[in-house]
Amino acid sequence: MHATYQLKPDELNESFLQAIKKQFKNQTVEIEVSDVPAAEAANNEPRKAGALKGRIKMSDDFNAPLADFSEYQP
């Protein structure tokens, strides 16, 4: 399992540590500290469905068999 938390040092309180202990009971936990620019950290807007509509194109033969896998096909 992988979980990422973004928080400020003053938010590292006992309740956060208890939540980590409860969620990852009997597991090894790795803590990584990195300097995240404020502008990047503030971008917590929820994703919007359809944001890439019209920007992604699939070829007409997308589901066609690939020659590389011909030996595995019946």
N, C-alpha and C positions, 0 to 999 in steps of 0.2 A: 504494500500500500504506500502511496505517496501523497503527502499533503504539504501544501505551501501556505505559510502564513506571512503576511506583511504587517509588521507592527513596529512601533517606536519603543526604544529601550524602557521608557517609563511605563509601558503597557505590560512589561514582563512582571506580572504580579503572581501571587500565590494561586489565584483562581485559574490563571492560564496554565501554570505548571500542573495543577491538579487535573485539568482537562486533558493535558498531554499524557499524564500518567494513566488516566482512565482509558483514553482512546488507544494507546499503544502498550497496554499492559503486557508485561513479560516479553517485550521486544526491544531491540536496540534502536535508539533514536539518534539520528545525526543532526546536529544543528550547524547551519551554515550562516555566516554573517556576511552581508554584502551591503555596499553603499548604493542605495537606489535613489536616483535623482528625484526630487520632489515632483516634477512634472509627470514623470513616469508612475510614481506611486499614487498620484491623485487620479489617475485614469481608471476608475473603478466603475465605469458605466456598464450596465448590462448589455450583452450582445443583442443585436437586433436581427430577427429572422429576415432573410431575403436581402441582406445588405450587399451581397455580391451578385445579385440577380443580373444576368446579362453580361457578366464579366468572365464567366467560365464557359468554355466551349468544349464539347466532346465530339470526336470524329464520328462520322456516320457508321463506321465499321467497328465501333468500340467493343461490341460483344462478339466479333468475329474471332475464330480460333487463331492463336499465334503460332507461327511456323516453328518457333523455338520449342514448343511443347508438343509437336506432332507425334513424337514417339510415345507420349503418355495418353494420347487420344485413342479411343476404340476404332 
